[in-house]
């Protein structure tokens, strides 16, 4: 594992591994190594991570929905230049050392499928089932790609950004609406009662 | 006739059961409401006589959609959400998340707060393992250990409550430090700005009691012939399966994998100066998983005793902006939760709320091995195996 000195840093490790598997690019910001591969290299890259780089420990597999429009939460940073896609992430690490990578690939939203990793990592089975139901991504070659959490009859894919969150539909967020004013003690009345004429509308809280 | 469809839903036809089942396997539903399933877990077992031919866990009864909920909350609000993932070790859930946010923001947490986080994490670990050490014998038919271990655990819960204000859900971590402790102030208006008076003495006392509890449990459970007969050689998980399934924590260490994120993730909490051993066992059976946890309680007691002597003076909070805005970027930070690797993958887009939070919980991966390890077991052995994995359904379903 530590033949070359460059492997001692996350950057060096990422560069070596990315060169070995022919990755598109890699990043190592925040000590978190991302190695980006194309869809056709997904299984081969994961296999190489296990067999060549000693990253046999299956940590997790999930996805991020990069969307221009979001039904909940805040939109992405640079919406104009955003490429709409699903980014599938799979973290593989060493069980006994700190080295790890997050393998990433981008899927077109109209063509969201990926080869299953279940033949390489047995632990991928549940993670892929979860990602499939939450994002609507098909994992080809998965032995049992049925719902994991959601009922069979559930429609939609909850972690997609287009999926609205019911609680936020009925109650807007964020803002002072979370704390409703008591009917009898508006700020004006409170100020009058206390004789304090500097009282203003409640300052916006940190979170709510 | 009963049969499994793909999801493990059982369809019962109108036919006479006794006639049609002759010579066939039978589908047996264990749970979702069953004392041995630690919540609402359903195991759909295909049994061939007394032996399990096939097992499919059906989960999701406790699914609360925390990853979606996190997308509409500020970073400060999310800690309240995530200490409900694994409610037996609430405090430990918070640490990796808050460290991830701190690292994204480039905030260096207050050293005093870091050591307090370490102490509370280890107290939580002892508490978690005591719950395991009490509930596991219960599943094997022993009732007394439950009472004894819970009695001692209560002292630890009192200590956690005195510092954080919460027994199960501390919500104690803030970006840059910990919240000024509850209680200890002279009047209602004044809040104490530090740990409550007598905190260290209470911790010492709780540690002495916990050590006593370990001795008692060793006498009562560890050396108990019936417990050993039920748990030894049962539910063996191989080294390779631990790696491939992503099993972590005490379950991995019982199979001989020397993994401990307290040693690996050195930047997380100040464990470097503290002397403790990573407990591993070789057999990977249910009894080793029990034993690893009992021995880990003793290690955690060692850690806490060293840590309370080396809490630095200073503020509980580093300086942070009043409104937390996290620079764009993504990060994965993991910590050694009492149940294993608890990690958060956070994608920030520069705002007050995250764009995406992926929660990697230990129990989810840990119990995914059940369908493999259960094949060929007797049903009582399945209960012995399942209990030894120490999972909580909130940690499985999130």
HADDOCK unambig.tbl for C-alpha pairs under 7 A between the chains (distance, minus, plus):
assign (segid A and resid 30 and name CA) (segid B and resid 104 and name CA) 6.86 0.50 0.50
assign (segid A and resid 30 and name CA) (segid B and resid 331 and name CA) 5.96 0.50 0.50
assign (segid A and resid 32 and name CA) (segid B and resid 331 and name CA) 5.61 0.50 0.50
assign (segid A and resid 32 and name CA) (segid B and resid 332 and name CA) 6.10 0.50 0.50
assign (segid A and resid 56 and name CA) (segid B and resid 243 and name CA) 6.03 0.50 0.50
assign (segid A and resid 56 and name CA) (segid B and resid 244 and name CA) 6.44 0.50 0.50
assign (segid A and resid 57 and name CA) (segid B and resid 243 and name CA) 4.58 0.50 0.50
assign (segid A and resid 57 and name CA) (segid B and resid 244 and name CA) 5.83 0.50 0.50
assign (segid A and resid 57 and name CA) (segid B and resid 246 and name CA) 5.42 0.50 0.50
assign (segid A and resid 58 and name CA) (segid B and resid 243 and name CA) 6.63 0.50 0.50
assign (segid A and resid 58 and name CA) (segid B and resid 244 and name CA) 5.87 0.50 0.50
assign (segid A and resid 58 and name CA) (segid B and resid 245 and name CA) 6.17 0.50 0.50
assign (segid A and resid 58 and name CA) (segid B and resid 246 and name CA) 4.54 0.50 0.50
assign (segid A and resid 59 and name CA) (segid B and resid 246 and name CA) 5.45 0.50 0.50
assign (segid A and resid 60 and name CA) (segid B and resid 360 and name CA) 6.47 0.50 0.50
assign (segid A and resid 64 and name CA) (segid B and resid 356 and name CA) 6.84 0.50 0.50
assign (segid A and resid 72 and name CA) (segid B and resid 72 and name CA) 6.63 0.50 0.50
assign (segid A and resid 73 and name CA) (segid B and resid 71 and name CA) 5.50 0.50 0.50
assign (segid A and resid 73 and name CA) (segid B and resid 72 and name CA) 4.72 0.50 0.50
assign (segid A and resid 74 and name CA) (segid B and resid 355 and name CA) 6.82 0.50 0.50
assign (segid A and resid 76 and name CA) (segid B and resid 349 and name CA) 5.83 0.50 0.50
assign (segid A and resid 77 and name CA) (segid B and resid 349 and name CA) 5.08 0.50 0.50
assign (segid A and resid 77 and name CA) (segid B and resid 350 and name CA) 6.84 0.50 0.50
assign (segid A and resid 95 and name CA) (segid B and resid 243 and name CA) 6.83 0.50 0.50
assign (segid A and resid 95 and name CA) (segid B and resid 259 and name CA) 5.88 0.50 0.50
assign (segid A and resid 96 and name CA) (segid B and resid 258 and name CA) 6.24 0.50 0.50
assign (segid A and resid 96 and name CA) (segid B and resid 259 and name CA) 5.03 0.50 0.50
assign (segid A and resid 97 and name CA) (segid B and resid 264 and name CA) 6.52 0.50 0.50
assign (segid A and resid 98 and name CA) (segid B and resid 264 and name CA) 5.62 0.50 0.50
assign (segid A and resid 98 and name CA) (segid B and resid 265 and name CA) 6.95 0.50 0.50
assign (segid A and resid 121 and name CA) (segid B and resid 244 and name CA) 5.11 0.50 0.50
assign (segid A and resid 121 and name CA) (segid B and resid 245 and name CA) 6.75 0.50 0.50
assign (segid A and resid 122 and name CA) (segid B and resid 244 and name CA) 5.58 0.50 0.50
assign (segid A and resid 122 and name CA) (segid B and resid 245 and name CA) 5.52 0.50 0.50
assign (segid A and resid 123 and name CA) (segid B and resid 244 and name CA) 5.75 0.50 0.50
assign (segid A and resid 123 and name CA) (segid B and resid 245 and name CA) 3.67 0.50 0.50
assign (segid A and resid 123 and name CA) (segid B and resid 246 and name CA) 6.12 0.50 0.50
assign (segid A and resid 123 and name CA) (segid B and resid 365 and name CA) 6.85 0.50 0.50
assign (segid A and resid 146 and name CA) (segid B and resid 7 and name CA) 6.46 0.50 0.50
assign (segid A and resid 148 and name CA) (segid B and resid 59 and name CA) 6.60 0.50 0.50
assign (segid A and resid 148 and name CA) (segid B and resid 60 and name CA) 6.68 0.50 0.50
assign (segid A and resid 149 and name CA) (segid B and resid 59 and name CA) 5.95 0.50 0.50
assign (segid A and resid 149 and name CA) (segid B and resid 60 and name CA) 3.90 0.50 0.50
assign (segid A and resid 149 and name CA) (segid B and resid 63 and name CA) 6.53 0.50 0.50
assign (segid A and resid 150 and name CA) (segid B and resid 60 and name CA) 6.46 0.50 0.50
assign (segid A and resid 159 and name CA) (segid B and resid 68 and name CA) 6.13 0.50 0.50
assign (segid A and resid 206 and name CA) (segid B and resid 322 and name CA) 6.85 0.50 0.50
assign (segid A and resid 206 and name CA) (segid B and resid 323 and name CA) 5.70 0.50 0.50
assign (segid A and resid 207 and name CA) (segid B and resid 74 and name CA) 6.12 0.50 0.50
assign (segid A and resid 207 and name CA) (segid B and resid 76 and name CA) 6.93 0.50 0.50
assign (segid A and resid 207 and name CA) (segid B and resid 77 and name CA) 6.82 0.50 0.50
